[in-house]
Amino acid sequence: MPTTIHQRRWALFALFFLPGVAIASWVTRTPAIRDSLGASTQEMGLVLFGLSVGSMLGILSSGTLVLKVGARPVIAVGTVAIVVSLPTIALGTALGEAPIVTVGLFLFGAGVGGGEVAMNIEGADVEQITGKPFLPVLHGCFSLGTFVGALAGIAATAVDFPVAWHLLIAGALALGLFIWAIQQIPAGTGKVEVPTAAVQTGDASGPQTSVGSAPVLWKDTRLLLIGGIVLAMALAEGTANDWLPLLMVDGHGFDDALGSTIYATFALSMTVGRFVGGGFITRYGRGRVLTASAIFAALGLALVSFPDSQVLAAAGVVLWGLGASLGFPVALSAAGDSGPNSAARVSLVATVGYIAFLVGPPLLGFLGEHYGLRTAMIVPLSCALLAVFIARAADTPAEAVRPHG
């Protein structure tokens, strides 16, 4: 039985919620995982390198695979990898074996990098069918998942619940959610070989592109600027997901439970920004909203990095979360509307974004080892400042001349 657009939306909500819970489940426990492994900041950066390698594999293969087989099987394989990653990380933590944790993070990175590029293609297709902003709310479900996962992590940290059992429970719940959701995703979205299948599934972008047309997209200046916005804002978001608890614990002297609580505050700020952002986009246009978002993110990162104050750092996290919330999804929407071959355009920009989101932050561990994590935050701060000056590239011609009121 064909799925309705309503069922498809809810399935995508669930599939974005799932990796949010998964990433928060291990991020909130990174201080405990670090202690179990006896790892330094640089060694944790090496452990997170598994995330980078897996992410690159998933990201670089996803767009081509979607064009060949459609989004649904790519989403399925990617989500299964996320589910399997959680017990793998749990096993490595229980044994105190960093290589096993690295393998788990490799699986997680491959799953998110591959699956979420495909899910964004699905989401952009739904957005074009309905004619309403959808990607911000869709990414809001990821942030909601990180918030829910962070709350669970706070509770688990507070009662000293074993990390391994925490991750195993999260993996089991994720498996059940996946089994239901994947059945609601139609086949054929984004696939180029069978044009009629894409029409039947409502793929408004149409499979009018091919793998071979991708190099042409690299010549589109506006699309490249949109890619720059995504890179900067995804790096700001990904940095928090990888380092925020340790940044608060090691950089500002919070205990583990408070470090996790501040991460939950970031996740809540992201969630609020994404769920309420659609109205601001409708009123002010993408470019103005992204400009304000980048300013907020830069200011938040500055407050976390420079003042030696727990209060200002906590306030900075709220601004950081609100600022980073809309960058990724709004820029993806702009990419989908920037010209023909929407699926290929979303795939290209999403690829850039997930490279920044998943690969960039682990590299900050090497800077953090030598200069401190607070100093390492200057990198995402600089990128956010760059986004301020290129954010208007996300405007459509109509939005560029829209009055402020």
C-alpha positions in Angstrom: 0.0 0.0 0.0 1.5 3.4 -1.0 2.4 5.6 1.9 0.7 9.0 2.3 2.7 12.3 2.6 1.6 12.3 6.3 3.0 8.9 7.0 6.2 9.8 5.1 6.6 13.0 7.2 6.2 11.1 10.5 8.6 8.4 9.4 11.2 11.0 8.5 10.7 12.6 11.9 11.4 9.3 13.5 14.5 8.6 11.4 15.9 12.0 12.3 15.0 11.6 16.0 16.9 8.2 16.1 20.4 9.4 15.4 19.9 12.4 17.7 19.2 10.0 20.6 22.1 7.9 19.6 24.7 10.6 19.4 23.6 12.2 22.7 23.7 8.8 24.4 27.4 8.5 23.9 28.3 12.2 23.9 26.8 12.7 27.3 28.9 9.8 28.6 32.2 10.9 26.9 33.8 11.9 30.2 33.0 8.4 31.6 34.1 6.7 28.4 37.3 8.8 28.4 38.0 7.6 32.0 37.2 4.0 31.2 39.7 4.1 28.3 42.3 6.2 30.3 42.6 8.4 27.3 44.1 11.9 27.0 42.4 14.6 24.9 44.7 13.8 22.0 43.9 10.1 22.4 40.2 10.8 22.4 40.8 12.7 19.2 42.3 9.5 17.7 39.3 7.5 19.0 37.0 10.0 17.3 39.1 9.6 14.1 37.1 6.4 13.6 34.1 8.7 13.3 35.8 10.8 10.7 36.8 7.8 8.6 33.4 6.3 8.7 31.8 9.6 8.0 33.9 10.2 4.9 33.0 6.7 3.6 29.3 7.2 4.2 29.2 10.8 2.9 31.2 10.3 -0.3 29.3 7.2 -1.3 25.8 8.3 -0.3 24.9 10.7 -3.1 26.0 8.3 -5.9 24.2 5.4 -4.2 20.9 7.4 -4.0 21.1 8.2 -7.7 21.6 4.5 -8.5 19.2 2.8 -6.0 17.1 5.5 -4.5 17.1 7.0 -1.0 15.3 4.3 0.9 17.9 1.5 0.8 20.7 4.0 1.7 18.6 5.2 4.6 18.1 1.6 5.7 21.7 0.6 5.6 22.9 3.8 7.3 20.4 3.5 10.1 21.3 -0.1 10.8 24.9 0.9 11.1 23.9 3.5 13.7 21.9 0.9 15.7 24.9 -1.5 15.6 27.3 1.2 16.6 25.8 1.6 20.1 26.4 -1.9 21.4 29.9 -1.8 19.8 30.8 1.4 21.7 29.3 -0.2 24.8 31.5 -3.3 24.4 34.6 -1.2 23.9 33.9 0.9 27.0 33.2 -2.2 29.2 36.5 -3.8 28.1 38.4 -0.5 28.3 39.5 -1.1 24.6 39.8 2.1 22.6 40.1 0.2 19.2 36.6 -1.3 19.8 35.1 2.1 20.6 36.8 3.5 17.5 35.1 0.8 15.4 31.8 1.7 17.0 32.3 5.3 16.1 33.3 4.3 12.6 30.0 2.5 12.2 28.1 5.5 13.6 29.9 8.0 11.3 29.3 5.8 8.2 25.6 5.4 9.2 25.0 9.1 9.8 27.1 10.3 6.9 25.4 7.9 4.5 21.9 7.7 5.8 21.3 11.4 6.5 22.4 12.6 3.1 19.7 10.3 1.7 17.1 11.5 4.4 17.8 15.1 3.4 17.0 14.3 -0.2 13.7 12.7 1.0 13.0 15.7 3.2 13.7 18.2 0.4 11.4 16.2 -1.9 8.6 16.5 0.8 9.3 20.2 1.1 8.9 20.7 -2.6 5.7 18.6 -2.8 4.0 20.5 0.1 5.5 23.9 -0.7 6.1 24.6 3.0 9.3 24.7 5.1 9.9 21.2 6.3 13.7 20.7 6.7 14.0 23.0 9.7 11.4 21.0 11.6 12.9 17.7 10.3 16.3 18.7 11.7 14.5 19.8 14.8 13.6 16.2 15.4 17.3 15.4 15.3 17.8 18.1 17.9 14.8 16.9 19.9 16.4 13.4 19.9 19.7 14.9 21.2 17.8 16.6 23.9 15.9 13.5 25.0 19.1 11.5 24.8 20.9 14.1 26.8 18.3 14.0 29.5 18.7 10.2 29.7 22.5 10.7 29.8 22.2 13.2 32.6 20.1 10.8 34.6 22.5 7.9 33.9 25.5 10.0 34.9 23.9 11.2 38.1 23.2 7.7 39.3 26.4 6.3 37.9 24.5 3.9 35.6 27.0 1.7 33.7 27.8 3.2 30.3 27.6 -0.1 28.5 24.1 -0.9 29.7 23.0 2.7 28.8 24.2 2.3 25.2 22.7 -1.2 24.9 19.3 0.1 25.9 19.5 3.0 23.5 20.5 0.6 20.7 17.5 -1.6 21.4 15.0 1.3 21.4 16.6 2.6 18.2 16.1 -0.8 16.5 12.4 -0.8 17.2 11.9 2.7 15.9 13.8 1.9 12.7 11.8 -1.2 12.0 8.5 0.8 12.0 9.8 3.9 10.2 11.6 2.4 7.2 8.3 0.8 6.1 6.8 4.2 5.6 9.5 5.5 3.2 8.6 5.1 -0.5 11.0 3.5 -3.0 12.6 5.5 -5.8 13.2 9.0 -4.5 16.3 10.4 -6.1 16.9 7.4 -8.3 17.9 8.3 -11.9 17.5 5.1 -13.8 13.7 4.8 -13.6 12.1 8.3 -14.1 8.5 7.0 -13.8 9.2 5.5 -10.4 10.2 8.9 -9.1 7.1 10.5 -10.4 4.9 7.8 -8.8 6.6 8.4 -5.4 6.1 12.1 -5.7 9.8 13.0 -6.4 9.2 16.6 -7.5 12.9 17.1 -8.1 12.8 14.5 -10.8 15.7 12.3 -11.5 16.8 14.6 -14.3 20.4 14.5 -13.2 23.1 11.9 -13.4 26.2 11.1 -11.5 28.1 12.5 -14.4 26.5 15.9 -14.1 27.9 16.5 -10.6 31.0 18.3 -11.7 28.8 20.9 -13.4 27.3 21.8 -10.1 30.8 22.8 -8.8 30.7 25.6 -11.3 27.6 27.1 -9.8 28.9 30.0 -7.7 25.7 30.5 -5.7 25.6 26.8 -4.8 29.2 26.9 -3.7 28.4 29.8 -1.4 25.4 27.9 0.0 27.8 25.0 0.6 30.1 27.4 2.5 27.2 28.4 4.8 26.4 24.7 5.4 30.1 24.0 6.1 30.4 26.7 8.7 27.1 26.1 10.5 27.4 22.3 10.5 30.9 22.6 12.0 29.4 24.8 14.8 26.8 22.2 15.4 29.1 19.2 15.2 31.7 20.7 17.5 29.1 20.9 20.3 28.0 17.3 19.6 31.5 16.0 19.9 33.2 18.2 22.5 30.7 20.2 24.6 30.5 18.0 27.7 34.3 17.7 27.8 34.7 21.4 27.0 32.5 22.3 30.0 34.3 19.7 32.3 37.9 20.3 31.3 37.6 23.9 30.1 35.3 25.5 32.7 35.5 23.2 35.7 32.0 21.8 35.7 31.4 18.3 37.0 30.3 15.5 34.7 26.6 15.8 35.5 26.6 19.6 34.9 28.6 19.1 31.7 25.9 16.8 30.4 23.2 19.2 31.6 24.8 22.0 29.6 24.9 19.8 26.6 21.2 19.2 27.1 20.7 22.9 27.2 22.5 23.2 23.8 20.2 20.5 22.4 17.1 22.2 23.7 18.2 25.5 22.2 18.8 23.8 18.8 15.3 22.2 19.1 13.5 25.4 19.9 15.4 27.2 17.1 14.4 24.6 14.5 10.8 24.3 15.5 10.1 28.0 15.6 12.4 29.0 12.7 9.9 28.3 9.9 7.8 31.4 10.8 10.9 33.6 10.7 12.0 32.2 7.4 8.5 32.9 5.9 8.5 36.5 7.2 12.1 37.5 6.6 13.6 35.1 4.1 16.4 32.7 4.3 19.3 35.1 3.9 18.4 37.4 6.8 17.6 34.5 9.1 20.9 32.8 8.3 22.8 36.1 8.9 21.2 36.4 12.3 21.9 32.7 13.0 25.6 33.0 12.2 25.9 36.1 14.4 24.3 34.3 17.3 26.5 31.2 16.8 29.7 33.3 16.7 28.7 35.3 19.8 27.9 32.1 21.7 31.2 30.4 20.7 33.1 33.6 21.8 31.4 33.5 25.2 32.4 29.9 25.6 35.9 30.4 24.4 37.2 33.6 25.9 35.8 34.6 29.3 36.8 32.5 32.3 33.3 32.4 33.6 30.9 29.5 34.1 27.9 31.8 33.9 29.0 33.4 30.6 29.9 30.0 29.2 26.5 28.6 30.0 24.8 31.6 28.4 27.1 31.3 25.4 25.9 27.7 24.9 22.3 28.9 24.6 23.3 31.4 21.9 25.5 28.8 20.2 22.6 26.4 20.0 20.0 29.0 18.8 22.5 30.2 16.2 23.5 26.8 14.8 20.0 25.5 14.7 18.9 26.8 11.3 22.1 26.9 9.3 22.1 23.3 8.1 18.5 22.8 7.2 17.8 26.3 5.8 20.9 26.1 3.5 19.8 22.7 2.3 16.4 24.1 1.4 18.2 26.9 -0.5 20.3 24.4 -2.4 17.2 22.4 -3.5 15.7 25.7 -4.9 18.9 27.0 -6.5 18.4 25.4 -9.9 17.5 22.2 -11.8 18.5 18.8 -10.6 17.3 19.4 -7.0 18.3 16.0 -5.7 21.9 16.3 -6.9 22.1 19.8 -5.5 20.9 18.8 -2.1 23.2 15.8 -2.1 26.2 17.9 -2.9 25.5 20.5 -0.2 24.5 17.9 2.3 27.8 16.1 1.6 29.8 19.3 2.4 27.7 19.8 5.5 28.2 16.3 6.9 31.9 16.4 6.2 32.0 19.5 8.4 29.6 18.1 11.0 31.3 14.7 11.4 34.8 15.0 10.2 35.8 18.5 11.3 35.2 18.3 15.1 37.4 15.2 15.8 40.3 17.2 14.2 39.8 19.8 16.9 41.0 17.3 19.5 44.5 17.7 18.2 44.3 21.5 18.6 42.7 20.9 22.0 45.6 18.7 23.2 48.2 21.4 22.5 46.3 24.6 23.1 43.2 23.6 25.2 39.6 22.9 24.0 38.5 26.5 24.6 41.2 27.8 22.3 40.3 25.2 19.7 36.8 26.7 19.5 38.3 29.6 17.6 38.1 27.5 14.5 34.3 27.1 14.4 34.0 30.7 15.7 36.0 31.9 12.6 33.8 29.8 10.3 30.6 31.2 11.8 31.9 34.7 11.3 32.6 33.9 7.6 29.0 32.6 7.3 27.7 36.1 8.4 29.1 37.6 5.2 27.9 34.9 2.7 24.5 34.1 4.3 22.5 36.2 1.7 23.5 33.7 -1.0 20.7 31.5 0.4 18.1 34.1 -0.7 15.9 33.4 -3.7 15.6 36.5 -6.0 12.2 37.2 -4.4 13.6 37.0 -0.8 16.5 39.3 -1.7 14.1 42.2 -2.3 11.6 41.2 0.4 10.8 44.1 2.8 11.8 43.7 6.5 8.2 43.8 7.8 
